[in-house]
Each structure stands twice: as structure tokens, then as C-alpha cells.
Amino acid sequence: MRAPFQVLVFPYQILNEQPRYLIGKRSDNGVWQAISGGGEDSESFIEAAKRELKEETSLIGCDWQQLDSLCMLPKVYYAGHENWTNHQFVVPEYSFSVRVSTEPQLSNEHTKFRWCGFQEASELLKYDSNRIALWELNQRLKSNL
């Protein structure tokens, strides 16, 4: 059963000392966004993030980090929300970053993937929660380079 939370995952690579971020174009609505999805049953936030990354891209990464960025989304966006009695109106979206070293494989959830620098990704991403999490990740990576 769908759990009452959402995860957002930003895979990244460092090429020539510059971060590159993977975003996908959704097959259902044509929107560019980070890898995302809902928790299942009793899995943890990080377990859901790892599963979503694998399901949507076939990627397995390292250096997972939960970002501070957190968004609340209307629960009516998600199937099964009627069962989430402890969440009257909204559910949390937790953000993660993960370093990857291979290329993604398309699933039925995306029509294409794109590696982008920060500015290009920011301009393509539709949702504020995605842009904020990307900004945080970019700041974290810049401070470590």
C-alpha cells in the first residue's frame, strides 16, 4: 500500500570538477522533474528513495544524503489518500541526493533523461520543491569542491 509520504531524488555526477544533475521528463504529463515517488508499506524514506531510483532509472548510487529541503504536498494528488487518516490535508516530500557513475535506463515513467548543470536544470524543472532541493544540493557540492 502507498505510504503517506513522497521522496525526491537528485542523482548527480562530478565531471571536470563541475556537478551535473539528472532530471527526467515525465511520460504522464511531460514535466521535467527529479526522480520521485511514494513510499510503500512500512519502508523508510531512504529505502523508498533507493527503490524509486532503481525502478525509474536502473541506477544504484553511493554517497546518499538526505537534504534539509522538505515540502508539503496536497494529499489528494495521490491514489489511496483516503486511508491516510493521520494526514488531514498534506503529506511530506523528503529530498535526497545520490552520486551515480553509470547512465540511466528509461522506464515507462519517463520519455527522456537529461544531464544538466545547475542553471539549465533550474530552468527546466517545473516544481518549486525540485528547484529548492536542487539549489541546496548545488550549494552543498560547491562547498565540497
C-alpha positions as CSV (number, residue, x, y, z in Angstrom):
1,M,0.0,0.0,0.0
2,R,1.2,3.5,-0.8
3,A,2.6,5.2,2.3
4,P,1.7,8.8,3.1
5,F,5.0,10.4,2.0
6,Q,6.8,11.4,-1.2
7,V,10.5,11.2,-2.0
8,L,12.5,13.3,-4.4
9,V,15.9,12.1,-5.6
10,F,18.6,14.1,-7.4
11,P,21.3,11.8,-8.9
12,Y,24.4,13.7,-9.7
13,Q,27.9,13.2,-11.2
14,I,31.0,15.4,-10.9
15,L,32.6,15.9,-14.4
16,N,35.6,18.2,-14.8
17,E,35.1,19.4,-11.2
18,Q,31.5,20.5,-12.1
19,P,28.3,18.9,-10.8
20,R,25.8,17.6,-13.3
21,Y,22.3,16.7,-12.3
22,L,20.0,14.1,-13.8
23,I,16.4,15.1,-14.4
24,G,13.6,13.2,-16.2
25,K,10.8,14.2,-18.5
26,R,7.6,12.5,-17.1
27,S,5.7,10.4,-19.6
28,D,2.3,11.2,-17.9
29,N,2.4,15.0,-18.0
30,G,5.6,16.0,-19.9
31,V,7.1,17.8,-16.9
32,W,10.8,17.9,-16.1
33,Q,11.5,16.8,-12.5
34,A,13.8,14.9,-10.3
35,I,13.2,11.2,-9.7
36,S,10.2,11.0,-7.4
37,G,7.7,8.6,-6.0
38,G,5.9,7.5,-2.9
39,G,6.8,5.2,-0.1
40,E,5.4,1.7,0.0
41,D,4.1,-0.1,3.1
42,S,6.5,0.4,6.0
43,E,9.6,1.3,4.1
44,S,11.8,4.2,5.4
45,F,12.3,7.4,3.5
46,I,15.8,6.3,2.3
47,E,14.5,2.8,1.3
48,A,11.8,4.5,-0.8
49,A,14.3,6.8,-2.4
50,K,16.7,3.9,-3.3
51,R,13.8,1.9,-4.7
52,E,12.4,4.8,-6.8
53,L,15.9,5.5,-8.2
54,K,16.3,1.8,-9.2
55,E,12.8,1.5,-10.6
56,E,12.9,4.7,-12.6
57,T,16.5,4.7,-13.8
58,S,18.1,1.3,-13.1
59,L,20.7,3.3,-11.2
60,I,22.3,2.4,-7.9
61,G,24.3,5.1,-6.3
62,C,26.6,5.9,-3.4
63,D,27.0,8.9,-1.0
64,W,23.3,9.1,-0.3
65,Q,22.4,12.2,1.6
66,Q,19.0,13.4,2.9
67,L,18.7,17.1,2.2
68,D,17.2,19.6,4.5
69,S,14.7,20.6,1.8
70,L,11.2,19.5,2.8
71,C,7.9,20.2,1.1
72,M,4.3,19.5,2.0
73,L,2.0,18.4,-0.9
74,P,-1.8,18.1,-1.0
75,K,-2.6,14.5,-0.2
76,V,-5.3,14.5,-2.9
77,Y,-2.6,14.3,-5.5
78,Y,-2.0,10.6,-4.6
79,A,-4.1,7.4,-5.0
80,G,-5.1,5.8,-1.7
81,H,-5.0,9.1,0.2
82,E,-8.4,8.3,1.7
83,N,-6.6,5.9,4.0
84,W,-4.2,8.4,5.4
85,T,-6.3,9.5,8.4
86,N,-3.4,11.0,10.3
87,H,-2.7,13.4,7.4
88,Q,-5.7,15.6,7.0
89,F,-4.6,17.7,4.1
90,V,-0.9,17.4,3.2
91,V,1.9,14.8,3.1
92,P,5.7,15.4,3.3
93,E,8.1,15.2,0.4
94,Y,11.6,14.3,1.5
95,S,14.6,15.2,-0.7
96,F,17.8,13.1,-1.3
97,S,20.9,13.3,-3.3
98,V,23.0,10.4,-4.6
99,R,26.2,10.2,-6.6
100,V,26.0,7.8,-9.6
101,S,28.6,6.7,-12.1
102,T,26.6,5.0,-14.8
103,E,24.0,6.1,-17.3
104,P,20.2,5.8,-16.6
105,Q,17.9,3.5,-18.4
106,L,14.4,4.7,-19.4
107,S,11.4,3.2,-17.6
108,N,7.8,3.7,-18.5
109,E,7.7,6.8,-16.2
110,H,9.9,9.0,-18.4
111,T,10.3,9.8,-22.1
112,K,13.8,11.1,-21.7
113,F,16.6,11.9,-19.2
114,R,18.9,14.8,-19.3
115,W,22.2,15.6,-17.5
116,C,22.3,19.3,-16.7
117,G,24.3,21.9,-15.0
118,F,22.6,23.8,-12.1
119,Q,21.2,26.7,-14.2
120,E,19.8,24.6,-17.0
121,A,18.2,22.2,-14.6
122,S,16.7,25.1,-12.6
123,E,15.1,26.5,-15.7
124,L,13.7,23.1,-16.9
125,L,12.3,22.0,-13.5
126,K,8.6,22.8,-13.1
127,Y,8.1,22.4,-9.4
128,D,9.4,24.8,-6.7
129,S,10.2,21.9,-4.4
130,N,12.5,20.4,-7.1
131,R,14.3,23.8,-7.7
132,I,14.8,24.4,-3.9
133,A,16.2,20.9,-3.3
134,L,18.5,21.3,-6.4
135,W,19.7,24.6,-5.1
136,E,20.5,23.1,-1.7
137,L,22.4,20.2,-3.3
138,N,24.3,22.5,-5.6
139,Q,25.4,24.6,-2.6
140,R,26.5,21.5,-0.7
141,L,28.5,20.2,-3.6
142,K,30.1,23.6,-4.4
143,S,31.3,23.9,-0.8
144,N,33.0,20.5,-1.1
145,L,34.7,21.1,-4.5
